[in-house]
């Protein structure tokens, strides 16, 4: 009798990541040790699709200086979906900005 496949979060993320990297279903199935059809069906259920052909991920500049505490971009990402969303950053008491040269 065939073994029941146990789908976990890490296995689902691996399928999504490999599809985003344009891996074939055969390669995904091989890396997970499952059949091609099982990989395709699970990918369909979790929405693992190939990115559009014109898609190119945004490359960040590795030499970019660090953002200061409370920068609007980083603060917005940190607080998104929380009760602090949309609230301005307030530095802790006694905090003074350090100048980065």
LUMRODO-836216 format. One record per residue: residue in one letter; z negated, x negated, y of N, C-alpha, C in turn. Coordinates in pm, whole numbers, plus 32768, in hexadecimal, padded with zeros to 4 digits. Example, Ala and Ser with C-alpha at 12.3 -4.5 7.8 and 13.67 -1.06 7.14 Angstrom:
% residues 2
a|7CF4|7AD9|7DC7|7CF4|7B32|7E3E|7CF4|7AD8|7EB6 $
s|7D3C|7AFB|7F1F|7D36|7AA9|7F96|7CED|7AF6|8003 $
//
This chain:
% residues 101
x|8000|7FAB|7F8B|8000|8000|8000|8000|7FA6|807C $
x|8052|7FC6|80E1|8058|7F73|8159|7FD6|7F78|81A7 $
x|7FB8|7F0A|81EA|7F41|7F02|823E|7F5B|7F4C|82C2 $
x|7EF4|7F8D|82F7|7EFF|7FD0|8377|7EFA|7F66|83E5 $
x|7F55|7F70|8445|7F55|7F13|84B6|7EEA|7F3B|8519 $
x|7E9C|7ED9|8543|7E34|7EF2|85A6|7E67|7EB9|862A $
x|7E7C|7F11|868D|7EAF|7EE6|870F|7E39|7ED0|876C $
x|7E34|7E5A|87A5|7DC9|7E37|8801|7E04|7E1B|888A $
x|7DAE|7E16|88ED|7DDB|7DF8|8975|7E24|7D73|8980 $
x|7DEE|7D07|8944|7E35|7C87|894C|7EBF|7C8A|890A $
x|7ECD|7CD2|889B|7F50|7CDB|8859|7FB2|7D29|88B1 $
x|7F82|7D94|88F0|7FD9|7DE1|894A|8003|7D8C|89C2 $
x|7FA4|7D40|89F9|7FC5|7CEA|8A6B|802A|7C7E|8A42 $
x|801F|7C4C|89C8|807F|7BE7|899A|810B|7C23|8992 $
x|8115|7C9D|8961|8198|7CE0|895B|81CF|7CF1|89E8 $
x|817E|7D23|8A44|81AC|7D38|8ACD|81D5|7CB5|8B0F $
x|8183|7C4C|8AFB|81A1|7BCB|8B38|8223|7B91|8B00 $
x|8235|7B9A|8A7C|82AD|7B63|8A40|8329|7BB1|8A6A $
x|831E|7C35|8A79|8391|7C83|8AA7|83B0|7C62|8B38 $
x|8349|7C4B|8B8A|8360|7C25|8C16|83A6|7B9D|8C1D $
x|838D|7B48|8BB9|83D0|7AC4|8BB2|8457|7ACD|8B6C $
x|8485|7B49|8B52|8506|7B65|8B13|8510|7B34|8A83 $
x|84A0|7B35|8A3A|84A3|7B11|89AC|84E1|7B82|895C $
x|8522|7B5F|88EE|855F|7BC4|8898|84F4|7C07|8843 $
x|8515|7C7C|880E|84B7|7CC2|87B7|849E|7C70|8739 $
x|8502|7C27|870B|84EF|7BD2|8695|8487|7B67|86B0 $
x|848D|7B28|8726|842D|7ABF|8749|83A0|7AF8|8758 $
x|8397|7B6E|8793|8315|7BAE|87A4|82D9|7BD1|871C $
x|8329|7C0C|86C6|82FA|7C32|8641|82CE|7BB8|85F2 $
x|8319|7B4D|85FD|82F6|7AD2|85B6|8272|7A99|85E8 $
x|825D|7A98|866B|81E1|7A5F|86A1|8167|7AB4|867D $
x|8179|7B36|866C|810B|7B8E|8649|80FB|7BA0|85B2 $
x|815E|7B73|8565|8157|7B81|84D4|816A|7C10|84A6 $
x|81C2|7C5A|84EB|81DE|7CE5|84C8|8274|7CF8|84BB $
x|829E|7D6F|8492|832D|7D8A|8487|8369|7DA3|8511 $
x|83ED|7D90|8519|8434|7DA6|8597|8425|7E37|85C4 $
x|8431|7E95|8566|8426|7F23|8588|839B|7F46|85BB $
x|8332|7F09|8581|82A9|7F22|85B1|829A|7EEE|863F $
x|82D3|7E7A|865D|82CB|7E42|86E4|8314|7E9A|8747 $
x|838B|7EC8|8722|83D9|7F1F|877B|838F|7FA1|8797 $
x|8358|7FDF|872F|8312|805E|8740|8296|804D|8796 $
x|8249|7FE2|877F|81D2|7FCD|87D1|81F9|7FAE|8861 $
x|8262|7F5F|8873|8292|7F41|88FA|82BC|7FBE|8944 $
x|82FD|801B|88FD|8326|809A|8939|82AC|80EB|8962 $
x|8246|80ED|890D|81CE|813D|892A|817E|8108|89A0 $
x|817B|8083|89B1|812B|8049|8A1E|817F|802C|8A9A $
x|8200|804A|8A94|8255|8039|8B0A|827F|7FAA|8B25 $
x|828E|7F5A|8ABB|82B8|7ECE|8ACB|8350|7ECB|8AD4 $
x|8382|7EC0|8B4F|8413|7EBF|8B65|843E|7E3C|8BA2 $
x|84BD|7E1F|8B96|84F4|7DA9|8BD7|84F8|7DC0|8C6D $
x|84DE|7D58|8CBC|84EC|7D69|8D4E|857F|7D7B|8D72 $
x|859E|7DB5|8DE6|8629|7DC5|8E0E|866F|7D3D|8E17 $
x|86F3|7D38|8E03|873B|7CB9|8E03|872D|7C6B|8E85 $
x|8721|7CB0|8EF6|8717|7C6B|8F76|8688|7C42|8F98 $
x|8628|7C5F|8F40|859C|7C3F|8F59|8583|7BA9|8F52 $
x|853F|7B76|8FB7|8510|7AEB|8FB1|8482|7AEA|8FEA $
x|8422|7AB7|8F9E|8399|7ABA|8FCD|8388|7A66|904B $
x|832C|7A90|90A0|8312|7A48|911C|82CC|79C5|90FB $
x|8303|7959|912E|82C8|78D5|9118|826C|78B5|918C $
x|81EF|789B|916E|8191|7876|91D8|819B|77E1|91F3 $
x|8183|77BC|926E|8184|7731|9295|8102|76F0|9266 $
x|8108|768F|920A|808C|7652|91D9|8046|75FE|9243 $
x|808E|75D8|92AD|8052|7586|9317|801E|75DB|938B $
x|801C|765F|9378|7FEB|76B9|93DF|7F55|76A0|93F3 $
x|7F27|769A|9472|7E97|7687|9487|7E4A|7703|9459 $
x|7DCC|76EF|9436|7D78|775E|9409|7D63|77C1|947A $
x|7D59|7840|9456|7D3E|78A7|94B9|7CAA|78A6|94DB $
x|7C87|78BD|9559|7BF9|78C1|957D|7BB6|793D|9542 $
x|7B32|7939|9534|7AEC|79B0|9501|7B09|7A29|955A $
x|7B25|7A9A|951A|7B3E|7B15|9564|7BCB|7B23|9597 $
x|7C26|7ACC|956E|7CB2|7AD9|9599|7CE3|7B63|956F $
x|7D33|7BA2|95C4|7D5B|7C2E|95AA|7DA4|7C3F|9525 $
x|7DF2|7BDD|94FB|7E39|7BEA|947B|7DD8|7BE0|9407 $
x|7D87|7B75|9404|7D2C|7B64|9392|7CBF|7BCF|9391 $
x|7C8B|7BF4|9405|7C25|7C5D|940A|7C5F|7CE2|93DC $
x|7CDB|7CFF|9400|7D1A|7D7B|93D4|7D2D|7D81|933E $
x|7D50|7D0F|9302|7D62|7D0B|9270|7CDD|7D1C|922A $
x|7C76|7CD9|925D|7BF2|7CDF|921E|7BB8|7D6C|9225 $
x|7BCB|7DB2|9294|7B8B|7E34|92A7|7BE2|7EAB|9281 $
x|7C5E|7E93|925B|7CB7|7F03|9237|7C7A|7F55|91C6 $
x|7C77|7FD8|91D8|7C44|8031|9171|7BAC|8039|916B $
x|7B68|7FFE|91CA|7AD6|8005|91CE|7AAA|8055|9248 $
x|7A27|8067|9256|79F4|80B0|92CA|7A04|805F|934A $
x|7A23|7FDD|933F|7A38|7F88|93B5|7AC9|7F84|93E3 $
x|7B22|7FC8|939E|7BAF|7FC7|93C3|7BC0|7FF9|9451 $
x|7C07|7FA9|94A2|7C20|7FCE|952D|7BB3|7FA3|958D $
x|7B42|7F76|9559|7AD5|7F48|95AF|7AEE|7EB8|95DA $
x|7ACA|7E95|9655|7ADC|7E0A|9681|7A76|7DAE|963E $
x|7A9A|7D30|9634|7A42|7CCB|95FB|79D5|7CA9|965F $
x|7959|7CA6|9632|78EC|7C7A|9688|78AD|7BFF|9647 $
x|78B0|7B8F|968E|7879|7B14|9653|77E1|7B1D|9644 $
x|77AB|7AD2|95E3|771A|7AD2|95D0|76D2|7A99|9649 $
x|7654|7ABB|9659|7604|7A89|96CA|75F9|79F1|96BE $
x|7605|79AD|972E|75F9|791D|9730|767A|78D4|970A $
x|76E4|7920|96F4|7764|78E4|96CD|77AE|78B3|974A $
x|77DE|7839|9745|7834|7809|97B0|78B4|77D6|9771 $
x|7922|77F4|97B2|79A4|77CD|9779|79B1|7735|9778 $
x|79DE|7704|9707|79F6|7675|96F7|7A88|765D|9712 $
x|7AA7|75FE|9768|7B33|75DF|9785|7B68|7582|971A $
x|7BD8|75A8|96DF|7C1A|7556|967A|7C87|7506|96BE $
x|7C82|7484|96AE|7CE5|742D|96F1|7D4C|7403|968D $
//
